[in-house]
Amino acid sequence: MTIRSYKGVEPKINLNTYIDESAVLVGQIEIGADSSIWPLVAARGDVNYIKIGERTNVQDGSVLHVTRKSNSAPNGYPLIIGDDVTIGHKAMLHGCVLGNRILVGMGAIIMDNAVVEDNVIIGGGSLVPPNKTLESGYLYVGSPVKQARKLTEAELAFLKVSADNYVVLKNEYLEEL
Ligand SMILES: CC(C)(COP(=O)(O)OP(=O)(O)OC[C@H]1O[C@@H](n2cnc3c(N)ncnc32)[C@H](O)[C@@H]1OP(=O)(O)O)[C@@H](O)C(=O)NCCC(=O)NCCS
């Protein structure tokens, strides 16, 4: 079983969502309509929860996890991802909050309590350190990330196009099932 419960709590997955059969989803995970989870994604909602919005795609080999409650972090750090987010191949998202219409480049790492506001691009291979906030409307690159420049109108439009492309793609995959 690749979709399984932890302490009796099972992932809640919308009917229109595509989950590749090689992905592993455990525990308290909620995935909104028209989202897609691609091969070899590992998402573990055990010591805290994971929430993924609508029309968001999590590409191959990405790892999603969370941080438990503690004295220094009374709520711990859940992982919350908004709508129309594209998460590139082999990204690592840990206990962070992502808004809407974001591109997380391939292999990027986003750490606990980081916040990515709406309409942001994070370059491939970048590292977003704990507690950092990425401001809406900008490109961020590097390890640790630095604000590189404002996004162009074309790039801002592309964020939605990218998410929509993946909705079409996952519908094609759903037809194969
Ligand atoms: C971030 C990205 C969109 C930037 O593309 P771009 O328009 O060519 O960027 P720019 O030319 O404006 O680059 C700005 C600066 O950041 C640097 N840069 C670009 N991408 C970078 C990256 N991933 N890591 C580090 N630096 C990067 C550029 O070299 C440039 O540096 P300079 O000003 O010193 O010359 C692109 O490089 C990228 O990483 N895309 C991710 C694609 C992806 O993973 N998609 C998901 C899978 S489908």
PDBQT file of the ligand as one rigid body, heavy atoms in Angstrom, charges set to zero:
ROOT
HETATM    1  C1  LIG A 201      15.555  30.592 -11.780  1.00  0.00    +0.000 C 
HETATM    2  C2  LIG A 201      15.373  30.515 -13.260  1.00  0.00    +0.000 C 
HETATM    3  C3  LIG A 201      13.889  30.586 -13.601  1.00  0.00    +0.000 C 
HETATM    4  C4  LIG A 201      16.094  31.771 -13.770  1.00  0.00    +0.000 C 
HETATM    5  O1  LIG A 201      16.097  31.831 -15.135  1.00  0.00    +0.000 OA
HETATM    6  P1  LIG A 201      16.750  33.109 -15.907  1.00  0.00    +0.000 P 
HETATM    7  O2  LIG A 201      15.673  33.971 -16.442  1.00  0.00    +0.000 OA
HETATM    8  O3  LIG A 201      17.709  32.526 -16.850  1.00  0.00    +0.000 OA
HETATM    9  O4  LIG A 201      17.461  33.906 -14.751  1.00  0.00    +0.000 OA
HETATM   10  P2  LIG A 201      18.314  35.243 -14.842  1.00  0.00    +0.000 P 
HETATM   11  O5  LIG A 201      19.131  35.232 -16.093  1.00  0.00    +0.000 OA
HETATM   12  O6  LIG A 201      17.469  36.450 -14.602  1.00  0.00    +0.000 OA
HETATM   13  O7  LIG A 201      19.245  35.007 -13.591  1.00  0.00    +0.000 OA
HETATM   14  C5  LIG A 201      19.463  35.893 -12.565  1.00  0.00    +0.000 C 
HETATM   15  C6  LIG A 201      20.753  35.468 -11.885  1.00  0.00    +0.000 C 
HETATM   16  O8  LIG A 201      20.521  34.235 -11.185  1.00  0.00    +0.000 OA
HETATM   17  C7  LIG A 201      21.424  33.214 -11.650  1.00  0.00    +0.000 C 
HETATM   18  N1  LIG A 201      20.668  31.955 -11.629  1.00  0.00    +0.000 N 
HETATM   19  C8  LIG A 201      19.679  31.552 -12.453  1.00  0.00    +0.000 A 
HETATM   20  N2  LIG A 201      19.195  30.387 -12.055  1.00  0.00    +0.000 NA
HETATM   21  C9  LIG A 201      19.886  30.032 -10.966  1.00  0.00    +0.000 A 
HETATM   22  C10 LIG A 201      19.832  28.929 -10.098  1.00  0.00    +0.000 A 
HETATM   23  N3  LIG A 201      18.937  27.957 -10.284  1.00  0.00    +0.000 N 
HETATM   24  N4  LIG A 201      20.690  28.892  -9.045  1.00  0.00    +0.000 NA
HETATM   25  C11 LIG A 201      21.589  29.883  -8.858  1.00  0.00    +0.000 A 
HETATM   26  N5  LIG A 201      21.679  30.978  -9.637  1.00  0.00    +0.000 NA
HETATM   27  C12 LIG A 201      20.832  31.029 -10.677  1.00  0.00    +0.000 A 
HETATM   28  C13 LIG A 201      21.846  33.651 -13.025  1.00  0.00    +0.000 C 
HETATM   29  O9  LIG A 201      23.097  33.080 -13.366  1.00  0.00    +0.000 OA
HETATM   30  C14 LIG A 201      21.910  35.148 -12.839  1.00  0.00    +0.000 C 
HETATM   31  O10 LIG A 201      23.074  35.491 -12.151  1.00  0.00    +0.000 OA
HETATM   32  P3  LIG A 201      23.944  36.787 -12.573  1.00  0.00    +0.000 P 
HETATM   33  O11 LIG A 201      23.001  37.944 -12.398  1.00  0.00    +0.000 OA
HETATM   34  O12 LIG A 201      25.074  36.769 -11.618  1.00  0.00    +0.000 OA
HETATM   35  O13 LIG A 201      24.319  36.545 -13.981  1.00  0.00    +0.000 OA
HETATM   36  C15 LIG A 201      15.987  29.218 -13.846  1.00  0.00    +0.000 C 
HETATM   37  O14 LIG A 201      17.389  29.285 -13.849  1.00  0.00    +0.000 OA
HETATM   38  C16 LIG A 201      15.583  28.028 -12.983  1.00  0.00    +0.000 C 
HETATM   39  O15 LIG A 201      16.258  27.618 -12.041  1.00  0.00    +0.000 OA
HETATM   40  N6  LIG A 201      14.390  27.443 -13.306  1.00  0.00    +0.000 N 
HETATM   41  C17 LIG A 201      13.856  26.314 -12.579  1.00  0.00    +0.000 C 
HETATM   42  C18 LIG A 201      13.125  25.405 -13.550  1.00  0.00    +0.000 C 
HETATM   43  C19 LIG A 201      12.567  24.218 -12.815  1.00  0.00    +0.000 C 
HETATM   44  O16 LIG A 201      13.194  23.632 -11.962  1.00  0.00    +0.000 OA
HETATM   45  N7  LIG A 201      11.307  23.874 -13.162  1.00  0.00    +0.000 N 
HETATM   46  C20 LIG A 201      10.611  22.799 -12.488  1.00  0.00    +0.000 C 
HETATM   47  C21 LIG A 201      10.674  21.508 -13.251  1.00  0.00    +0.000 C 
HETATM   48  S1  LIG A 201       9.669  21.514 -14.697  1.00  0.00    +0.000 SA
ENDROOT
TORSDOF 0
